[in-house]
Amino acid sequence: MSSRRSSVPCPDPRVVPVPWDAEPFENTVANAPDSLSPIDAVAEALAATAVFFEGRVEHSRRRQAVLDANPSLQERELTKLSSLAAAVAGALRGRGVGDPAATLTAEAGIAVFKIAFGLWVDEANDREFSDLMKTTLDEFKAVLTGR
């Protein structure tokens, strides 16, 4: 059995920068126009996050491959996403959204992110992350409204 090494180093997800800093998410949600629904305020934060990933699809695919191969790193990633959801829920509460609506909306936003990200890093994908994020959010809204 031969061992192959990629000429492109795989990033270590423990040290690779990703936008898991909750503050930008919180600020975007907190400062969204009052006229926006809770999910649309979260959508603004998701759209802002998509900008971070522009031009990083190959890097993100390598990072995801490392995560997929390491259960302990998967656990860390889920912990980060859970913390992010909690921060977004807090920002929604600051906008006057009660619970469980704040928590449900924040968790839904993170689910939209995870699904869009998974689609984006798929080798067969040729769409931009921002487009996939919007499409995934639209699909979620359609499920909620029965369309």
C-alpha atoms as one frame of an Amber mdcrd trajectory, in Angstrom:
protein
   0.000   0.000   0.000   1.493   3.301  -1.017   1.136   6.526   0.824   0.373
   9.688  -1.153   1.090  13.159   0.042  -0.626  16.172  -1.365   1.621  18.921
  -2.646  -0.773  21.351  -0.989  -0.601  21.237   2.792  -3.823  20.505   4.625
  -4.698  23.203   7.092  -5.084  22.351  10.735  -8.609  23.523  11.673  -7.403
  24.287  15.194  -5.275  27.143  13.887  -6.850  28.139  10.571  -8.723  31.436
  10.805 -12.452  31.111  10.356 -15.143  33.599  11.280 -16.115  31.936  14.541
 -15.601  35.141  16.444 -19.120  35.800  17.641 -18.760  39.568  17.907 -19.241
  40.366  14.193 -22.310  38.116  14.120 -23.716  39.692  17.251 -23.064  43.208
  15.982 -24.627  42.544  12.597 -27.757  41.073  14.171 -27.936  43.760  16.854
 -27.514  46.583  14.334 -29.837  45.227  11.667 -32.746  47.529  10.834 -35.640
  47.191  13.259 -37.918  46.505  10.306 -36.202  43.159   9.670 -37.666  39.949
  11.018 -35.414  37.930  13.323 -34.477  35.472  10.564 -33.719  38.327   8.179
 -31.462  39.937  10.786 -29.628  36.614  11.039 -29.549  36.469   7.219 -27.633
  39.760   7.220 -25.022  38.209   9.503 -24.812  35.156   7.253 -24.353  37.333
   4.185 -21.559  39.229   5.913 -19.911  35.925   6.789 -20.040  34.753   3.178
 -17.739  37.650   2.273 -15.037  36.142   4.508 -15.031  32.989   2.391 -14.740
  34.653  -1.022 -11.813  33.141  -2.902 -11.226  30.481  -0.244 -13.060  27.469
  -1.616  -9.979  25.283  -2.151  -8.622  26.176   1.269 -12.038  25.454   2.807
 -12.250  22.098   1.023  -8.883  21.055   2.430  -9.899  22.248   5.879 -13.174
  20.335   5.665 -11.325  17.174   4.617  -9.181  17.443   7.756 -12.315  17.931
   9.871 -14.091  15.013   8.214 -11.159  12.734   9.037 -10.897  13.744  12.704
 -13.814  13.173  15.107 -12.177  15.252  17.842 -11.915  18.211  15.465 -15.535
  17.692  14.420 -16.498  17.978  18.072 -14.538  21.236  18.386 -16.255  22.585
  15.294 -19.699  21.753  16.675 -18.775  23.445  19.946 -17.759  26.594  18.050
 -21.014  26.576  16.081 -23.014  26.061  19.267 -21.271  29.022  20.894 -21.963
  31.096  17.815 -25.654  30.160  17.923 -25.803  31.148  21.601 -24.233  34.532
  20.810 -26.667  35.150  17.948 -29.588  34.178  20.187 -28.331  36.699  22.741
 -28.209  39.410  20.071 -31.753  38.541  19.043 -32.891  38.785  22.652 -31.267
  42.208  22.718 -33.538  43.122  19.800 -36.545  42.111  21.881 -37.034  38.616
  20.482 -38.200  36.287  23.246 -37.392  32.663  23.773 -37.751  30.149  22.365
 -37.944  32.244  19.166 -34.461  33.745  19.643 -32.840  30.358  20.149 -34.803
  28.728  17.334 -33.891  31.506  14.922 -30.209  31.449  15.866 -30.002  27.667
  15.559 -31.793  27.824  12.203 -29.268  30.381  10.994 -26.395  28.104  11.975
 -28.122  25.183  10.230 -28.419  27.294   7.073 -24.717  28.118   7.336 -23.694
  24.471   7.821 -25.787  23.214   4.920 -24.678  25.971   2.556 -21.058  25.416
   3.562 -21.341  21.676   2.916 -22.762  22.341  -0.532 -20.067  24.906  -1.246
 -17.091  22.692  -0.378 -18.456  19.800  -2.428 -16.061  19.179  -5.331 -18.983
  19.221  -7.797 -20.039  22.716  -6.741 -19.300  25.712  -8.924 -21.486  28.292
  -7.179 -20.416  31.105  -4.882 -20.866  30.628  -1.143 -23.011  33.759  -0.865
 -25.373  32.373  -3.513 -25.624  29.026  -1.752 -26.231  30.767   1.565 -29.105
  32.775   0.085 -30.579  29.760  -1.704 -30.381  27.626   1.432 -32.048  30.341
   3.499 -34.775  30.690   0.867 -35.342  26.914   0.993 -35.619  27.074   4.776
 -38.165  29.889   4.574 -40.129  27.946   1.964 -40.284  24.943   4.282 -41.633
  27.169   7.063 -44.292  28.736   4.883 -45.288  25.518   3.131 -44.296  26.719
  -0.333
